[in-house]
C-alpha cells in the first residue's frame, strides 16, 4: 500500500498484465469520476440519439421556435467526452479514449501497444 494524493491508502496497480488487458486497469480509485456523472452522460447520449432525427428535420425547415421547445439535453453540444478508465472530463485524448494522465501512466508502463516514449 502507498499513500494517495489525498492521504488515503491506495493499493499499487499491477502492471504485469498482458498487452491488451490494460483497458480495465483503474487508476487511483479516489480520483475516479462519480458514478452519477457517468450515468448523466449516458442519459444525455440517449436523449441526443432519441431527438437526432427530429432536430435535423426542424433545422432543415428552419423552425427554430420548435427547436427551442426540445429538451436541452437533446443538443449534441451538451455531450462531453470522458476517460474510459478514470472518468476524467478534461484533457481527453480522442484517439485513445482516455485522459492525458491515464494515457501517460499506461504508456510509461508499456501497456498501450505501439506507443513508446520519444527520445532524441
Buried (B, 14 or more C-beta within 10 A) or exposed (E): EEEBEEEEEBEEBEEEBEEEEBBEBEBBEEBBBEEEBEEEBEEBEEBBEEBEEEBEEBEEEEEEEBBEEBEEBBBBEEEEBBBBBBBBBEEBBEEBBBBBBBBEBBBEBEBBEEEEEEEE
